[in-house]
Amino acid sequence: MPITLDVVIPCLNEERALPVSIRRLHAFMSEAMAGYDWSITVADNGSTDGTPEAAGALSAELPEVGWIRLEQRGRGRALRRAWTESRADVVAYMDVDLSTDLAHLPGLVSAIAEEGYDIATGSRLLRESEVVGRTLKREITSRGYSLLFRGLFFTSFRDAQCGFKAASRRAADDLAPLVEDNGWYFDSELLILAEKCGYRIRELPVHWEDDPDSRVRILRTAWEDVKGLLRLKFGGVGRARRQLRAKHQ
């Protein structure tokens, strides 16, 4: 039987971008991921525009597309629910703007399905990576944040926040419920907990183009990230390890 794959697209108030992105992703996966039994899940987290209607229409139009609705906002909250409710062998996600070149998707999934890694993540900070259109402010913030979490946790990965990740069924079931953050820091917390709990991570260089319409508030997000790092440093990692040991006893 083919390996099952579920690609999640978390979104908030994306009624215009969603149809374009989902049709583009669907067309790509129809060709490039033909060896998998794949699906796409739109995870609407608290949209107040026409995103639910757009997601419903796409689901009716394209049999491989489904959608879920969360009344509360938060990308992390949406990913946690979508990943844990999915029964696919491999779960992945990418941002709705498709900033990461879709050509990297087969390699991301293959790292889990064929190479045996628990989590695969795109990286904009490796030597081979290509980043287009990123402002100096965002570049400095990203590299500064990388130095910070690597100094605190001595991680092997450099880019924790790239919106392009995949996980095995086991890793998703084990780790996603342990991630406490419901927002943008979900990515960092997932990777740090994974590495500190012994899961294998594959970091892949990607071609990434900045979205000029990005709604991420850099300073506010950076402060939330710092608070999250301190929470993990002083108790969070140990708590996760204890919970995992209890689960697998």
Salt bridges, closest charged atoms under 4 A:
GLU14 OE1 - ARG215 NH2 3.86
ASP44 OD2 - ARG69 NH1 2.55
GLU61 OE1 - ARG23 NH2 2.92
GLU64 OE1 - HIS26 NE2 2.70
GLU71 OE2 - ARG69 NE 3.21
GLU85 OE2 - ARG81 NE 3.08
ASP95 OD1 - ARG75 NH1 2.96
GLU115 OE1 - ARG202 NE 3.55
ASP118 OD1 - ARG170 NH1 3.67
GLU130 OE1 - HIS207 ND1 3.83
GLU139 OE1 - ARG134 NH1 3.50
GLU139 OE2 - ARG143 NE 2.61
ASP159 OD2 - ARG124 NE 2.74
ASP173 OD1 - ARG87 NH2 3.10
ASP173 OD1 - ARG169 NH2 2.98
ASP174 OD2 - ARG170 NE 3.99
ASP174 OD1 - LYS247 NZ 2.85
ASP174 OD2 - HIS248 NE2 2.94
GLU180 OE1 - ARG231 NH1 3.44
GLU180 OE2 - ARG239 NH2 2.90
ASP187 OD1 - ARG75 NH2 2.64
ASP187 OD2 - LYS165 NZ 3.06
GLU189 OE1 - ARG231 NH2 2.81
GLU209 OE2 - HIS207 NE2 3.27
GLU224 OE2 - LYS227 NZ 3.22
